[in-house]
Amino acid sequence: MGFPQGHRKTTTLVAGRRIDGMVAPMVRDGPINCDWFKAYVPQVLAPNFRTGDIVIMDNLSSHKRAS
């Protein structure tokens, strides 16, 4: 199977998940990186937190930063 101009387009979806549905969805053209994720958490995800929420993150390298 071929791709236009030999390239695939990357689209990234990041969101929170609760029993009653998805929260704080954000779509980005291109791959996620540390700077983008660092901005997403306080600006988009954190304002949606409720008392008792638990955050679980995977070990994706773009979530990591030396600091």
C-alpha positions in Angstrom: 0.0 0.0 0.0 1.4 3.4 -0.9 1.0 6.8 0.7 0.7 10.2 -1.1 4.2 11.5 -1.8 5.5 8.5 0.0 4.7 10.0 3.4 2.1 9.3 6.1 0.6 12.2 8.0 0.7 11.9 11.8 -2.1 13.2 13.9 -2.0 13.0 17.7 -5.0 12.9 20.1 -4.4 13.4 23.8 -7.3 13.3 26.2 -8.5 12.3 29.7 -10.9 9.5 30.3 -13.5 9.1 33.0 -16.2 6.5 33.5 -18.7 9.0 32.1 -16.7 9.9 29.0 -13.7 11.7 27.6 -12.4 15.1 28.9 -9.9 17.6 27.8 -9.4 16.3 24.2 -6.8 18.0 22.1 -5.7 17.1 18.6 -2.4 18.1 17.1 -1.1 17.8 13.5 2.2 16.0 13.9 3.7 13.9 16.7 3.5 14.9 20.4 6.7 16.3 22.0 7.7 17.2 25.5 7.0 21.0 25.1 3.6 20.3 23.6 2.7 17.9 26.4 4.1 20.2 29.1 1.7 22.9 27.9 -1.3 20.6 27.5 -1.3 19.4 31.1 -1.7 22.7 32.9 -3.7 24.5 30.2 -6.1 21.8 29.1 -6.1 18.8 31.3 -5.6 20.2 34.8 -8.6 22.6 34.6 -10.8 19.6 34.1 -9.7 17.8 37.3 -12.3 16.9 39.9 -11.8 16.0 43.5 -10.7 12.3 43.7 -9.5 12.1 40.1 -6.4 9.9 39.5 -4.0 10.6 36.8 -2.2 7.6 35.1 0.4 8.3 32.4 2.3 5.8 30.3 6.0 5.9 29.9 6.1 7.6 26.5 9.4 9.3 26.0 7.7 12.6 25.0 6.2 12.9 28.5 9.8 13.0 29.9 12.2 15.8 30.4 15.4 16.0 32.3 14.0 18.7 34.6 
